[in-house]
């Protein structure tokens, strides 16, 4: 999962704040070719995928392990108002 998306879902304004709070999460950085591939597919915006700025990604399983189900959004749950 992209670091900026995880940070927003957890209530942080920046992925660096998330990394400081949850320092035990497994993360890795995208290479320039991986950033270009995501941009071609319409994932992310150009301002977050600049070549001079690292893009962090987190393993979804690791996020679920430490942050619980609150980090995962379910369309089915949201559309029925709970549960």
ABEGO torsion letter per residue (X at the ends): XBAAAAAAAAGBABAAAAAAABAABBBBBBBAAAAAAAAAAGBEBAAAABAABBBBBBBAAAAAAAAEAAABBBAAAAAAGEX
